[in-house]
Every structure is written in C-alpha cells, then in structure tokens.
Amino acid sequence: MGGGSHLVKDPATITLADVWRILHADGHVIGLHGAHPDCPVGQSIQALLGEIDRGAQRALEDELATTTIAQLADRAVAHGDLRAVA
C-alpha cells in the first residue's frame, strides 16, 4: 500500500530549484511563444521578453535553491500540515 514516489537521494540535498528544473525542462518562466517570422516588431519583442524570462528564471532558481525538500517537510510538520514519517 502507500503508493506515491520515493526519493533516491537524501531530501536534505535536493533543493526546490532542482525540482523546478526537472518539472520545467524548457526553463521558461513567462511562457514564451514564438513570434511570426515576418513580424519585425514581434521578433524584437520576443528577444526582449527572452532577456526578461532568463532574468526571472535566474531569480526564481536562486530563491528556490535556498530551501531543500527536507526543510520544506520540516516546516509542514511544524505547521501540522504533514505528519512526520520515518
């Protein structure tokens, strides 16, 4: 019984940034879509949005890298949102 997933690494070594990178392999934060190739305005905007998206991705990953899965679980247990598991 039980089901679910099991970690193959120590949760103290897995950051939320690691999880985010796995779940968002394309790396986009703001969901960019390609502009029509014949539209110079769209192409220019896409390039600018790409720069913004890369900055947002770095900021997001930097923030998520400060918390591990173990820390998140400990916080949830402390708040009574998750029962401690052995």
MARNURO-727885 format. One line per field, with one value per residue: x negated, y negated, z of N, C-alpha, C in turn; residue in three letters. Coordinates in pm, 1 decimal, always signed. Example, Ala and Ser with C-alpha at 12.3 -4.5 7.8 and 13.67 -1.06 7.14 Angstrom:
2
npx	-1319.0, -1285.0 .
npy	+569.0, +225.0 .
npz	+780.0, +708.0 .
capx	-1230.0, -1367.0 .
capy	+450.0, +106.0 .
capz	+780.0, +714.0 .
cpx	-1320.0, -1290.0 .
cpy	+330.0, -3.0 .
cpz	+780.0, +787.0 .
residu	ala, ser .
// end
This chain:
86
npx	-83.3, -28.1, -171.8, -263.4, -567.4, -920.0, -1216.3, -1543.8, -1764.6, -1909.3, -1677.5, -1769.9, -1957.6, -1837.3, -1719.3, -1451.1, -1488.6, -1615.0, -1401.7, -1223.8, -1365.9, -1357.7, -1083.3, -1025.8, -1156.4, -1194.7, -1264.1, -1141.2, -987.5, -788.6, -633.3, -690.6, -613.7, -677.4, -723.2, -563.8, -752.8, -768.1, -716.9, -862.2, -835.2, -721.0, -930.8, -1134.4, -1020.1, -999.1, -1269.6, -1339.2, -1162.1, -1267.2, -1511.5, -1413.6, -1276.3, -1488.8, -1623.3, -1423.4, -1404.8, -1659.2, -1639.2, -1421.9, -1520.8, -1741.2, -1611.3, -1456.5, -1662.2, -1738.4, -1597.2, -1553.6, -1410.1, -1388.0, -1385.3, -1146.3, -960.6, -1001.1, -906.1, -635.9, -557.5, -596.2, -397.5, -180.3, -71.9, -153.7, -214.6, -479.1, -702.0, -867.5 .
npy	+118.5, -236.5, -375.8, -651.4, -844.0, -780.1, -909.5, -899.0, -1016.6, -1187.5, -1391.4, -1626.2, -1712.9, -1785.0, -2055.2, -2294.9, -2426.7, -2231.7, -2056.6, -2225.1, -2269.4, -2013.7, -1976.7, -2184.6, -2169.6, -2317.0, -2560.4, -2809.0, -3084.5, -3273.7, -3170.8, -3182.5, -3229.3, -3172.3, -3446.9, -3555.3, -3488.6, -3688.5, -3926.0, -4205.8, -4360.8, -4183.5, -3995.6, -4151.2, -4212.7, -3953.8, -3890.6, -4073.9, -3991.0, -3740.1, -3798.6, -3907.7, -3685.8, -3505.1, -3638.5, -3632.1, -3357.9, -3301.9, -3447.0, -3316.1, -3050.7, -3102.1, -3180.5, -2948.8, -2769.8, -2806.6, -2648.5, -2319.8, -1994.3, -1854.0, -2062.5, -2188.8, -1984.3, -1963.3, -2213.8, -2187.6, -1980.2, -2108.1, -2299.8, -2144.8, -2048.3, -1822.3, -1492.8, -1355.4, -1129.7, -817.7 .
npz	+0.0, +10.7, -211.6, -431.4, -461.5, -426.6, -291.6, -425.8, -338.0, -57.5, +105.0, +213.5, +42.5, -189.8, -358.8, -389.5, -625.7, -780.8, -818.4, -955.9, -1194.1, -1305.5, -1347.9, -1518.5, -1778.8, -2010.9, -1915.9, -1928.4, -1770.2, -1808.1, -2010.3, -2303.3, -2647.7, -2989.0, -3213.7, -3517.3, -3806.9, -4003.3, -3878.1, -3770.3, -3539.1, -3353.1, -3343.7, -3229.9, -2981.5, -2878.6, -2843.2, -2642.2, -2439.9, -2399.2, -2273.7, -2034.8, -1937.4, -1893.6, -1686.9, -1491.5, -1454.6, -1345.1, -1102.4, -981.0, -957.1, -790.9, -554.3, -496.7, -456.3, -197.4, -27.3, +86.8, +14.9, +253.3, +443.2, +370.4, +425.8, +702.7, +785.7, +712.3, +882.3, +1128.4, +1113.0, +1132.2, +901.1, +783.5, +867.0, +1053.8, +902.4, +907.4 .
capx	+0.0, -102.1, -184.9, -342.8, -704.6, -1025.3, -1338.4, -1663.2, -1869.9, -1875.1, -1599.4, -1847.1, -2046.2, -1754.2, -1658.1, -1331.9, -1538.4, -1635.1, -1268.0, -1170.6, -1435.8, -1307.4, -944.5, -1019.7, -1276.3, -1214.8, -1323.9, -1068.0, -907.6, -671.8, -559.9, -712.1, -575.7, -747.7, -655.5, -560.3, -884.3, -760.6, -678.9, -981.3, -800.5, -709.5, -1064.5, -1205.1, -958.2, -1037.7, -1407.8, -1336.5, -1096.5, -1361.9, -1604.3, -1338.9, -1248.2, -1613.0, -1645.4, -1323.0, -1443.5, -1772.7, -1589.3, -1339.3, -1607.9, -1819.3, -1522.8, -1422.0, -1783.4, -1760.5, -1515.0, -1560.6, -1289.6, -1384.2, -1341.8, -1004.8, -886.9, -1009.3, -813.1, -499.6, -533.2, -586.2, -268.5, -74.4, -16.9, -208.8, -257.9, -615.1, -714.0, -1000.4 .
capy	+0.0, -362.2, -443.3, -772.8, -839.6, -766.6, -980.2, -815.4, -1095.7, -1246.4, -1513.1, -1743.1, -1751.9, -1821.6, -2186.1, -2321.0, -2464.0, -2105.7, -2007.5, -2316.5, -2243.3, -1887.1, -1994.3, -2288.0, -2143.5, -2421.1, -2672.3, -2934.8, -3126.5, -3350.4, -3102.3, -3248.1, -3164.3, -3236.7, -3547.1, -3524.6, -3524.0, -3807.4, -4041.2, -4257.8, -4407.3, -4062.7, -3938.8, -4236.7, -4192.4, -3819.6, -3896.3, -4143.6, -3903.2, -3633.1, -3850.5, -3918.2, -3549.0, -3447.8, -3702.2, -3579.8, -3220.4, -3306.3, -3492.4, -3208.7, -2940.0, -3145.9, -3174.4, -2809.0, -2699.3, -2828.5, -2555.3, -2178.7, -1915.1, -1823.4, -2184.1, -2207.9, -1883.7, -2002.3, -2326.6, -2136.2, -1906.3, -2207.2, -2368.1, -2045.6, -2019.1, -1695.3, -1413.4, -1308.2, -991.9, -761.2 .
capz	+0.0, +19.9, -340.4, -433.8, -511.2, -327.5, -329.4, -430.8, -274.9, +71.0, +82.6, +257.4, -67.9, -305.4, -339.5, -470.2, -758.6, -852.2, -856.4, -1057.3, -1320.5, -1360.6, -1391.6, -1621.0, -1857.7, -2110.9, -1845.2, -1939.6, -1655.6, -1850.7, -2117.0, -2431.1, -2772.8, -3099.0, -3294.7, -3660.4, -3862.9, -4088.2, -3797.0, -3703.6, -3404.7, -3271.9, -3326.6, -3134.7, -2850.2, -2833.0, -2795.1, -2513.3, -2343.1, -2370.6, -2173.0, -1909.4, -1893.1, -1839.1, -1556.9, -1398.5, -1424.3, -1250.8, -971.7, -926.0, -916.8, -675.2, -436.0, -469.5, -412.7, -54.2, +50.5, +47.4, +37.9, +397.2, +513.6, +340.3, +502.8, +844.3, +804.7, +704.2, +1006.8, +1235.6, +1099.4, +1145.0, +770.0, +737.2, +981.6, +1040.1, +854.1, +935.7 .
cpx	-87.4, -109.9, -275.7, -481.6, -801.9, -1149.0, -1455.3, -1783.9, -1817.5, -1797.6, -1669.9, -1940.5, -1969.1, -1688.8, -1531.1, -1371.1, -1562.2, -1501.5, -1211.0, -1234.5, -1385.7, -1167.8, -929.2, -1143.8, -1301.6, -1272.2, -1247.2, -982.7, -778.6, -600.1, -571.1, -666.0, -643.4, -661.3, -655.6, -691.5, -883.3, -727.6, -801.1, -953.4, -791.4, -844.4, -1144.0, -1151.3, -997.3, -1179.0, -1413.2, -1272.1, -1187.3, -1462.6, -1536.3, -1313.2, -1373.1, -1645.3, -1549.3, -1357.5, -1558.1, -1725.2, -1507.5, -1425.9, -1693.0, -1736.2, -1491.2, -1541.9, -1809.1, -1682.0, -1529.1, -1425.6, -1276.0, -1336.3, -1191.9, -919.0, -886.9, -913.5, -667.7, -463.4, -512.5, -452.4, -150.8, -9.8, -57.2, -251.2, -397.8, -614.6, -855.4, -1066.5 .
cpy	-124.2, -436.3, -563.7, -750.5, -827.0, -837.9, -883.2, -888.2, -1147.5, -1376.0, -1640.5, -1792.8, -1794.9, -1956.1, -2197.8, -2367.0, -2338.5, -2052.2, -2093.7, -2289.4, -2114.7, -1905.4, -2094.9, -2279.5, -2251.4, -2547.6, -2802.2, -2961.1, -3192.1, -3290.9, -3169.6, -3162.2, -3240.3, -3336.3, -3502.0, -3570.9, -3649.2, -3934.3, -4094.5, -4307.1, -4287.4, -3999.5, -4019.0, -4216.1, -4056.2, -3820.1, -3964.0, -4058.0, -3786.7, -3674.4, -3857.8, -3779.7, -3485.6, -3508.5, -3650.1, -3436.4, -3216.8, -3345.0, -3383.3, -3094.0, -2977.8, -3137.3, -3029.7, -2729.6, -2715.0, -2731.5, -2414.1, -2111.8, -1884.1, -1944.2, -2209.3, -2110.7, -1917.9, -2116.9, -2278.6, -2059.3, -2004.9, -2280.5, -2271.9, -2007.3, -1882.4, -1617.1, -1362.0, -1163.0, -944.1, -717.8 .
cpz	+0.0, -110.9, -333.2, -489.5, -395.2, -379.6, -329.3, -372.7, -141.6, +46.1, +129.3, +147.0, -192.7, -277.2, -424.3, -610.6, -842.7, -904.4, -968.1, -1193.0, -1386.0, -1418.9, -1504.6, -1708.6, -1963.3, -2049.4, -1850.0, -1816.9, -1702.9, -1971.5, -2252.6, -2547.4, -2885.2, -3174.1, -3440.3, -3722.8, -3950.4, -4010.7, -3722.2, -3561.8, -3310.0, -3243.9, -3223.0, -2993.6, -2793.5, -2777.2, -2658.3, -2405.5, -2304.9, -2263.9, -2035.9, -1851.2, -1831.5, -1703.2, -1451.9, -1358.7, -1324.8, -1111.0, -904.7, -875.6, -795.9, -547.2, -399.5, -418.6, -263.3, +33.3, -3.9, +71.7, +187.6, +477.0, +491.6, +420.0, +651.5, +875.1, +804.0, +831.2, +1121.0, +1232.3, +1113.9, +1013.1, +717.7, +859.6, +952.9, +996.7, +879.9, +808.4 .
residu	met, gly, gly, gly, ser, his, leu, val, lys, asp, pro, ala, thr, ile, thr, leu, ala, asp, val, trp, arg, ile, leu, his, ala, asp, gly, his, val, ile, gly, leu, his, gly, ala, his, pro, asp, cys, pro, val, gly, gln, ser, ile, gln, ala, leu, leu, gly, glu, ile, asp, arg, gly, ala, gln, arg, ala, leu, glu, asp, glu, leu, ala, thr, thr, thr, ile, ala, gln, leu, ala, asp, arg, ala, val, ala, his, gly, asp, leu, arg, ala, val, ala .
// end
